[in-house]
C-alpha cells in the first residue's frame, strides 16, 4: 500500500488509557469530561482536524469537537 502524508491543524488522539493506567504520565482527561473548548477554540476556522480513537472514544470526541456544549449524557438516550 502507498502511504500519503496529510497535513492537519490539530490531531486528537482519543485513545483512552482507562482509569487503571497512564503508563507515560501524560495529562489525561476522561472522554466523559473531554471536549473542553480550550482544546479547539484556538484552531482557526476552517480547520483540518484529525480525530483518532478506538471504541466509542473517537466518536464521543468528534461530537465534542463538532457540537458546541455537547454533553456525553446526550448519547445515553440511545442506549437500550
Residue, then its C-alpha position, 0 to 999 in steps of 0.5 A: x500500500x502507498x502511504x500519503x502524508x496529510x497535513x492537519x491543524x490539530x490531531x486528537x488522539x482519543x485513545x483512552x488509557x482507562x482509569x487503571x493506567x497512564x503508563x507515560x504520565x501524560x495529562x489525561x482527561x476522561x472522554x466523559x469530561x473531554x471536549x473542553x473548548x480550550x482544546x479547539x477554540x484556538x484552531x482557526x476556522x476552517x480547520x483540518x482536524x484529525x480525530x483518532x480513537x478506538x471504541x466509542x472514544x473517537x466518536x464521543x470526541x468528534x461530537x465534542x469537537x463538532x457540537x458546541x456544549x455537547x454533553x456525553x449524557x446526550x448519547x445515553x438516550x440511545x442506549x437500550 
